[in-house]
Amino acid sequence: MIRDCYITNSGGFDHEWDWRAAVEICLDKRSISGIELDNLTIENSLSNGLSVVAKNTDGKIGALTDAVLQNVKITTYGIAVKGKHGLFISGEAHGALAIRESEISDIRNESGSFTISR
């Protein structure tokens, strides 16, 4: 669980992965279950505010399950690069995410195998 955090001026560029979000959930090779982000503010991210990403490495991609964003506020993102989002789900991501009582204005889900519920 991540609780009561204020993240500012974060995110960056990775030569292997391209732009990284201020907070990133990476599903390479393994599944992740039970993540809770509660009372989190992300501000002034250089790239996406929060991302769920996966790369098909050796045919292994995990899934995100039992994940919840509650009282999450994402403002001012994409400071260093245009076209980024408050919440971004990559095309190869699998799983689901529940969003409750949160302020995320720009959500982009590029995956047909990932659901977002509100």
VMD Tcl script that builds the backbone (N, CA, C; Angstrom):
set m [mol new atoms 354]
animate dup $m
set s [atomselect $m all]
$s set {name element resname resid chain x y z} {
  {N N MET 1 A 0.838 -1.172 0.000}
  {CA C MET 1 A 0.000 0.000 0.000}
  {C C MET 1 A 0.887 1.240 0.000}
  {N N ILE 2 A 0.505 2.176 -0.821}
  {CA C ILE 2 A 1.141 3.488 -0.814}
  {C C ILE 2 A 0.078 4.447 -0.302}
  {N N ARG 3 A 0.391 5.151 0.767}
  {CA C ARG 3 A -0.612 6.010 1.395}
  {C C ARG 3 A 0.002 7.343 1.798}
  {N N ASP 4 A -0.798 8.397 1.643}
  {CA C ASP 4 A -0.447 9.736 2.115}
  {C C ASP 4 A 0.885 10.228 1.541}
  {N N CYS 5 A 0.973 10.233 0.198}
  {CA C CYS 5 A 2.207 10.679 -0.459}
  {C C CYS 5 A 1.930 11.858 -1.385}
  {N N TYR 6 A 2.903 12.732 -1.475}
  {CA C TYR 6 A 2.870 13.861 -2.384}
  {C C TYR 6 A 4.124 13.751 -3.250}
  {N N ILE 7 A 3.926 13.498 -4.537}
  {CA C ILE 7 A 5.049 13.315 -5.456}
  {C C ILE 7 A 5.055 14.483 -6.420}
  {N N THR 8 A 6.168 15.208 -6.463}
  {CA C THR 8 A 6.260 16.369 -7.339}
  {C C THR 8 A 7.584 16.343 -8.102}
  {N N ASN 9 A 7.544 16.914 -9.311}
  {CA C ASN 9 A 8.739 17.027 -10.160}
  {C C ASN 9 A 9.416 15.669 -10.329}
  {N N SER 10 A 8.667 14.712 -10.834}
  {CA C SER 10 A 9.168 13.352 -10.956}
  {C C SER 10 A 8.961 12.850 -12.378}
  {N N GLY 11 A 9.286 11.576 -12.610}
  {CA C GLY 11 A 9.248 10.998 -13.943}
  {C C GLY 11 A 10.567 11.275 -14.637}
  {N N GLY 12 A 10.747 10.728 -15.829}
  {CA C GLY 12 A 11.996 10.971 -16.534}
  {C C GLY 12 A 12.139 10.091 -17.758}
  {N N PHE 13 A 13.317 10.120 -18.353}
  {CA C PHE 13 A 13.582 9.377 -19.588}
  {C C PHE 13 A 14.512 8.216 -19.300}
  {N N ASP 14 A 14.164 7.051 -19.839}
  {CA C ASP 14 A 14.959 5.831 -19.707}
  {C C ASP 14 A 15.284 5.372 -21.129}
  {N N HIS 15 A 16.548 5.160 -21.429}
  {CA C HIS 15 A 16.961 4.826 -22.794}
  {C C HIS 15 A 16.381 3.507 -23.295}
  {N N GLU 16 A 16.048 2.584 -22.412}
  {CA C GLU 16 A 15.456 1.314 -22.829}
  {C C GLU 16 A 13.934 1.366 -22.888}
  {N N TRP 17 A 13.302 2.181 -22.051}
  {CA C TRP 17 A 11.842 2.197 -21.928}
  {C C TRP 17 A 11.199 3.463 -22.469}
  {N N ASP 18 A 11.974 4.455 -22.836}
  {CA C ASP 18 A 11.428 5.736 -23.273}
  {C C ASP 18 A 11.032 6.546 -22.032}
  {N N TRP 19 A 9.973 7.315 -22.083}
  {CA C TRP 19 A 9.582 8.172 -20.967}
  {C C TRP 19 A 8.915 7.365 -19.863}
  {N N ARG 20 A 9.316 7.607 -18.615}
  {CA C ARG 20 A 8.756 6.939 -17.439}
  {C C ARG 20 A 7.859 7.898 -16.677}
  {N N ALA 21 A 6.784 7.355 -16.134}
  {CA C ALA 21 A 5.832 8.149 -15.356}
  {C C ALA 21 A 6.382 8.468 -13.971}
  {N N ALA 22 A 5.716 9.383 -13.292}
  {CA C ALA 22 A 6.088 9.686 -11.904}
  {C C ALA 22 A 5.915 8.447 -11.028}
  {N N VAL 23 A 4.833 7.694 -11.255}
  {CA C VAL 23 A 4.611 6.403 -10.586}
  {C C VAL 23 A 4.307 5.406 -11.687}
  {N N GLU 24 A 5.016 4.280 -11.673}
  {CA C GLU 24 A 4.850 3.302 -12.732}
  {C C GLU 24 A 4.688 1.906 -12.159}
  {N N ILE 25 A 3.689 1.196 -12.659}
  {CA C ILE 25 A 3.461 -0.197 -12.294}
  {C C ILE 25 A 3.865 -1.021 -13.510}
  {N N CYS 26 A 4.891 -1.835 -13.352}
  {CA C CYS 26 A 5.475 -2.573 -14.467}
  {C C CYS 26 A 5.117 -4.059 -14.357}
  {N N LEU 27 A 4.464 -4.571 -15.389}
  {CA C LEU 27 A 3.973 -5.947 -15.379}
  {C C LEU 27 A 4.840 -6.893 -16.204}
  {N N ASP 28 A 6.098 -6.585 -16.391}
  {CA C ASP 28 A 6.975 -7.479 -17.135}
  {C C ASP 28 A 7.171 -8.788 -16.381}
  {N N LYS 29 A 6.896 -9.873 -17.051}
  {CA C LYS 29 A 7.179 -11.233 -16.586}
  {C C LYS 29 A 6.391 -11.686 -15.366}
  {N N ARG 30 A 5.848 -10.786 -14.566}
  {CA C ARG 30 A 5.174 -11.175 -13.327}
  {C C ARG 30 A 3.856 -10.444 -13.161}
  {N N SER 31 A 2.940 -11.117 -12.483}
  {CA C SER 31 A 1.673 -10.489 -12.131}
  {C C SER 31 A 1.824 -9.763 -10.804}
  {N N ILE 32 A 1.014 -8.737 -10.620}
  {CA C ILE 32 A 1.009 -7.972 -9.371}
  {C C ILE 32 A -0.426 -7.920 -8.878}
  {N N SER 33 A -0.621 -8.201 -7.604}
  {CA C SER 33 A -1.966 -8.211 -7.039}
  {C C SER 33 A -1.986 -7.453 -5.715}
  {N N GLY 34 A -3.103 -6.768 -5.465}
  {CA C GLY 34 A -3.304 -6.140 -4.165}
  {C C GLY 34 A -2.699 -4.763 -3.984}
  {N N ILE 35 A -2.361 -4.071 -5.062}
  {CA C ILE 35 A -1.809 -2.719 -4.925}
  {C C ILE 35 A -2.925 -1.750 -4.535}
  {N N GLU 36 A -2.661 -0.930 -3.529}
  {CA C GLU 36 A -3.581 0.127 -3.127}
  {C C GLU 36 A -2.806 1.430 -3.052}
  {N N LEU 37 A -3.269 2.426 -3.795}
  {CA C LEU 37 A -2.705 3.765 -3.713}
  {C C LEU 37 A -3.790 4.635 -3.115}
  {N N ASP 38 A -3.545 5.166 -1.924}
  {CA C ASP 38 A -4.566 5.901 -1.185}
  {C C ASP 38 A -4.029 7.258 -0.744}
  {N N ASN 39 A -4.784 8.300 -1.056}
  {CA C ASN 39 A -4.422 9.665 -0.683}
  {C C ASN 39 A -3.055 10.041 -1.259}
  {N N LEU 40 A -2.978 9.968 -2.582}
  {CA C LEU 40 A -1.741 10.228 -3.314}
  {C C LEU 40 A -1.962 11.414 -4.249}
  {N N THR 41 A -1.026 12.360 -4.230}
  {CA C THR 41 A -1.049 13.481 -5.165}
  {C C THR 41 A 0.208 13.420 -6.017}
  {N N ILE 42 A 0.018 13.490 -7.334}
  {CA C ILE 42 A 1.135 13.530 -8.280}
  {C C ILE 42 A 1.034 14.858 -9.015}
  {N N GLU 43 A 2.111 15.637 -8.967}
  {CA C GLU 43 A 2.101 16.977 -9.533}
  {C C GLU 43 A 3.405 17.227 -10.277}
  {N N ASN 44 A 3.313 17.892 -11.419}
  {CA C ASN 44 A 4.487 18.290 -12.206}
  {C C ASN 44 A 5.314 17.098 -12.681}
  {N N SER 45 A 4.649 16.069 -13.193}
  {CA C SER 45 A 5.375 14.931 -13.757}
  {C C SER 45 A 5.960 15.313 -15.117}
  {N N LEU 46 A 7.184 14.911 -15.366}
  {CA C LEU 46 A 7.819 15.188 -16.651}
  {C C LEU 46 A 7.132 14.441 -17.786}
  {N N SER 47 A 6.570 13.263 -17.483}
  {CA C SER 47 A 5.909 12.419 -18.470}
  {C C SER 47 A 4.472 12.157 -18.008}
  {N N ASN 48 A 4.004 10.889 -18.105}
  {CA C ASN 48 A 2.687 10.539 -17.578}
  {C C ASN 48 A 2.698 10.671 -16.065}
  {N N GLY 49 A 1.528 10.899 -15.485}
  {CA C GLY 49 A 1.451 10.948 -14.027}
  {C C GLY 49 A 1.619 9.562 -13.422}
  {N N LEU 50 A 0.774 8.620 -13.865}
  {CA C LEU 50 A 0.833 7.235 -13.397}
  {C C LEU 50 A 0.658 6.343 -14.614}
  {N N SER 51 A 1.480 5.308 -14.733}
  {CA C SER 51 A 1.396 4.388 -15.866}
  {C C SER 51 A 1.350 2.947 -15.393}
  {N N VAL 52 A 0.612 2.139 -16.148}
  {CA C VAL 52 A 0.660 0.682 -16.010}
  {C C VAL 52 A 1.234 0.204 -17.330}
  {N N VAL 53 A 2.431 -0.389 -17.292}
  {CA C VAL 53 A 3.136 -0.750 -18.514}
  {C C VAL 53 A 3.521 -2.225 -18.512}
  {N N ALA 54 A 3.689 -2.738 -19.717}
  {CA C ALA 54 A 4.158 -4.111 -19.900}
  {C C ALA 54 A 4.881 -4.187 -21.235}
  {N N LYS 55 A 5.896 -5.017 -21.287}
  {CA C LYS 55 A 6.581 -5.331 -22.534}
  {C C LYS 55 A 6.581 -6.840 -22.650}
  {N N ASN 56 A 6.300 -7.339 -23.825}
  {CA C ASN 56 A 6.316 -8.781 -24.034}
  {C C ASN 56 A 7.765 -9.240 -24.131}
  {N N THR 57 A 8.283 -9.734 -23.014}
  {CA C THR 57 A 9.660 -10.197 -22.939}
  {C C THR 57 A 9.636 -11.714 -22.793}
  {N N ASP 58 A 10.154 -12.414 -23.765}
  {CA C ASP 58 A 10.181 -13.876 -23.732}
  {C C ASP 58 A 8.789 -14.475 -23.588}
  {N N GLY 59 A 7.775 -13.809 -24.113}
  {CA C GLY 59 A 6.412 -14.322 -24.056}
  {C C GLY 59 A 5.767 -14.269 -22.687}
  {N N LYS 60 A 6.371 -13.563 -21.754}
  {CA C LYS 60 A 5.850 -13.498 -20.396}
  {C C LYS 60 A 5.364 -12.088 -20.072}
  {N N ILE 61 A 4.063 -11.962 -19.821}
  {CA C ILE 61 A 3.494 -10.705 -19.373}
  {C C ILE 61 A 2.593 -11.008 -18.193}
  {N N GLY 62 A 2.759 -10.255 -17.130}
  {CA C GLY 62 A 1.916 -10.434 -15.960}
  {C C GLY 62 A 0.620 -9.657 -16.100}
  {N N ALA 63 A -0.214 -9.770 -15.065}
  {CA C ALA 63 A -1.492 -9.053 -15.032}
  {C C ALA 63 A -1.602 -8.307 -13.706}
  {N N LEU 64 A -2.317 -7.206 -13.719}
  {CA C LEU 64 A -2.592 -6.431 -12.507}
  {C C LEU 64 A -3.986 -6.818 -12.016}
  {N N THR 65 A -4.084 -7.275 -10.758}
  {CA C THR 65 A -5.370 -7.668 -10.177}
  {C C THR 65 A -5.519 -7.058 -8.787}
  {N N ASP 66 A -6.758 -6.894 -8.363}
  {CA C ASP 66 A -7.081 -6.341 -7.040}
  {C C ASP 66 A -6.338 -5.039 -6.769}
  {N N ALA 67 A -6.314 -4.160 -7.762}
  {CA C ALA 67 A -5.618 -2.878 -7.645}
  {C C ALA 67 A -6.625 -1.743 -7.515}
  {N N VAL 68 A -6.340 -0.811 -6.591}
  {CA C VAL 68 A -7.265 0.281 -6.307}
  {C C VAL 68 A -6.511 1.607 -6.199}
  {N N LEU 69 A -7.046 2.629 -6.875}
  {CA C LEU 69 A -6.609 4.007 -6.661}
  {C C LEU 69 A -7.746 4.690 -5.912}
  {N N GLN 70 A -7.456 5.215 -4.743}
  {CA C GLN 70 A -8.478 5.910 -3.965}
  {C C GLN 70 A -7.930 7.236 -3.478}
  {N N ASN 71 A -8.713 8.291 -3.678}
  {CA C ASN 71 A -8.280 9.642 -3.309}
  {C C ASN 71 A -6.950 9.994 -3.964}
  {N N VAL 72 A -6.847 9.699 -5.254}
  {CA C VAL 72 A -5.638 10.014 -6.018}
  {C C VAL 72 A -5.923 11.247 -6.863}
  {N N LYS 73 A -5.012 12.191 -6.817}
  {CA C LYS 73 A -5.132 13.426 -7.584}
  {C C LYS 73 A -3.879 13.570 -8.442}
  {N N ILE 74 A -4.088 13.673 -9.758}
  {CA C ILE 74 A -2.960 13.821 -10.677}
  {C C ILE 74 A -3.149 15.110 -11.461}
  {N N THR 75 A -2.219 16.042 -11.284}
  {CA C THR 75 A -2.271 17.327 -11.975}
  {C C THR 75 A -0.949 17.584 -12.675}
  {N N THR 76 A -0.951 18.449 -13.602}
  {CA C THR 76 A 0.236 18.901 -14.344}
  {C C THR 76 A 1.234 17.784 -14.638}
  {N N TYR 77 A 1.039 17.158 -15.759}
  {CA C TYR 77 A 1.895 16.071 -16.243}
  {C C TYR 77 A 2.310 16.408 -17.671}
  {N N GLY 78 A 3.281 15.696 -18.202}
  {CA C GLY 78 A 3.753 15.958 -19.563}
  {C C GLY 78 A 4.554 17.235 -19.677}
  {N N ILE 79 A 5.219 17.622 -18.626}
  {CA C ILE 79 A 5.976 18.881 -18.621}
  {C C ILE 79 A 7.156 18.843 -19.588}
  {N N ALA 80 A 7.830 17.691 -19.712}
  {CA C ALA 80 A 9.013 17.590 -20.561}
  {C C ALA 80 A 8.709 17.072 -21.962}
  {N N VAL 81 A 7.542 16.448 -22.135}
  {CA C VAL 81 A 7.205 15.858 -23.425}
  {C C VAL 81 A 5.690 15.946 -23.641}
  {N N LYS 82 A 5.296 16.346 -24.827}
  {CA C LYS 82 A 3.865 16.509 -25.126}
  {C C LYS 82 A 3.192 15.157 -25.351}
  {N N GLY 83 A 1.866 15.161 -25.232}
  {CA C GLY 83 A 1.089 13.971 -25.535}
  {C C GLY 83 A 1.041 12.933 -24.429}
  {N N LYS 84 A 1.333 13.311 -23.204}
  {CA C LYS 84 A 1.294 12.373 -22.074}
  {C C LYS 84 A -0.022 12.522 -21.328}
  {N N HIS 85 A -0.276 11.638 -20.368}
  {CA C HIS 85 A -1.594 11.533 -19.748}
  {C C HIS 85 A -1.483 11.462 -18.221}
  {N N GLY 86 A -2.584 11.773 -17.566}
  {CA C GLY 86 A -2.629 11.631 -16.111}
  {C C GLY 86 A -2.471 10.171 -15.709}
  {N N LEU 87 A -3.213 9.279 -16.388}
  {CA C LEU 87 A -3.103 7.830 -16.194}
  {C C LEU 87 A -2.985 7.198 -17.567}
  {N N PHE 88 A -1.948 6.395 -17.764}
  {CA C PHE 88 A -1.702 5.749 -19.049}
  {C C PHE 88 A -1.575 4.245 -18.857}
  {N N ILE 89 A -2.312 3.472 -19.680}
  {CA C ILE 89 A -2.224 2.013 -19.678}
  {C C ILE 89 A -1.648 1.617 -21.037}
  {N N SER 90 A -0.504 0.922 -21.044}
  {CA C SER 90 A 0.137 0.547 -22.301}
  {C C SER 90 A -0.638 -0.561 -23.006}
  {N N GLY 91 A -0.420 -0.695 -24.295}
  {CA C GLY 91 A -1.145 -1.641 -25.124}
  {C C GLY 91 A -0.986 -3.094 -24.736}
  {N N GLU 92 A 0.124 -3.457 -24.126}
  {CA C GLU 92 A 0.356 -4.854 -23.755}
  {C C GLU 92 A -0.032 -5.164 -22.307}
  {N N ALA 93 A -0.553 -4.206 -21.584}
  {CA C ALA 93 A -0.935 -4.436 -20.184}
  {C C ALA 93 A -2.185 -5.321 -20.108}
  {N N HIS 94 A -2.235 -6.168 -19.080}
  {CA C HIS 94 A -3.380 -7.038 -18.818}
  {C C HIS 94 A -3.847 -6.795 -17.389}
  {N N GLY 95 A -5.155 -6.915 -17.145}
  {CA C GLY 95 A -5.663 -6.829 -15.782}
  {C C GLY 95 A -6.744 -5.803 -15.610}
  {N N ALA 96 A -6.807 -5.255 -14.389}
  {CA C ALA 96 A -7.878 -4.314 -14.053}
  {C C ALA 96 A -7.425 -3.374 -12.949}
  {N N LEU 97 A -8.091 -2.226 -12.909}
  {CA C LEU 97 A -7.804 -1.199 -11.911}
  {C C LEU 97 A -9.113 -0.514 -11.543}
  {N N ALA 98 A -9.370 -0.377 -10.242}
  {CA C ALA 98 A -10.548 0.352 -9.765}
  {C C ALA 98 A -10.118 1.738 -9.315}
  {N N ILE 99 A -10.869 2.750 -9.727}
  {CA C ILE 99 A -10.585 4.130 -9.343}
  {C C ILE 99 A -11.764 4.641 -8.535}
  {N N ARG 100 A -11.471 5.134 -7.318}
  {CA C ARG 100 A -12.513 5.642 -6.421}
  {C C ARG 100 A -12.146 7.033 -5.910}
  {N N GLU 101 A -13.117 7.934 -5.925}
  {CA C GLU 101 A -12.969 9.265 -5.341}
  {C C GLU 101 A -11.648 9.931 -5.712}
  {N N SER 102 A -11.336 9.921 -7.003}
  {CA C SER 102 A -10.058 10.443 -7.478}
  {C C SER 102 A -10.257 11.521 -8.526}
  {N N GLU 103 A -9.225 12.352 -8.707}
  {CA C GLU 103 A -9.225 13.416 -9.712}
  {C C GLU 103 A -8.122 13.140 -10.726}
  {N N ILE 104 A -8.498 12.444 -11.783}
  {CA C ILE 104 A -7.562 12.127 -12.866}
  {C C ILE 104 A -8.271 12.518 -14.152}
  {N N SER 105 A -7.871 13.633 -14.729}
  {CA C SER 105 A -8.641 14.190 -15.842}
  {C C SER 105 A -8.369 13.523 -17.183}
  {N N ASP 106 A -7.210 12.987 -17.396}
  {CA C ASP 106 A -6.849 12.451 -18.707}
  {C C ASP 106 A -6.395 11.002 -18.556}
  {N N ILE 107 A -7.279 10.062 -18.915}
  {CA C ILE 107 A -6.964 8.639 -18.808}
  {C C ILE 107 A -6.899 8.064 -20.220}
  {N N ARG 108 A -5.795 7.392 -20.522}
  {CA C ARG 108 A -5.616 6.753 -21.833}
  {C C ARG 108 A -5.331 5.272 -21.631}
  {N N ASN 109 A -6.245 4.413 -22.093}
  {CA C ASN 109 A -6.084 2.969 -22.001}
  {C C ASN 109 A -5.912 2.422 -23.413}
  {N N GLU 110 A -4.699 1.995 -23.760}
  {CA C GLU 110 A -4.415 1.475 -25.094}
  {C C GLU 110 A -4.547 -0.039 -25.167}
  {N N SER 111 A -4.954 -0.684 -24.079}
  {CA C SER 111 A -5.033 -2.134 -24.025}
  {C C SER 111 A -6.465 -2.640 -24.098}
  {N N GLY 112 A -6.683 -3.629 -24.938}
  {CA C GLY 112 A -7.979 -4.291 -24.989}
  {C C GLY 112 A -8.112 -5.352 -23.913}
  {N N SER 113 A -7.020 -5.601 -23.170}
  {CA C SER 113 A -6.992 -6.632 -22.122}
  {C C SER 113 A -6.904 -6.027 -20.723}
  {N N PHE 114 A -7.250 -4.740 -20.594}
  {CA C PHE 114 A -7.167 -4.062 -19.312}
  {C C PHE 114 A -8.439 -3.252 -19.102}
  {N N THR 115 A -9.055 -3.400 -17.926}
  {CA C THR 115 A -10.279 -2.646 -17.647}
  {C C THR 115 A -10.070 -1.680 -16.494}
  {N N ILE 116 A -10.749 -0.558 -16.606}
  {CA C ILE 116 A -10.728 0.455 -15.551}
  {C C ILE 116 A -12.176 0.646 -15.095}
  {N N SER 117 A -12.406 0.509 -13.805}
  {CA C SER 117 A -13.752 0.730 -13.274}
  {C C SER 117 A -13.740 1.926 -12.353}
  {N N ARG 118 A -14.888 2.605 -12.298}
  {CA C ARG 118 A -15.023 3.779 -11.446}
  {C C ARG 118 A -16.180 3.586 -10.522}
}
mol reanalyze $m
mol bondsrecalc $m
mol representation Tube
mol addrep $m
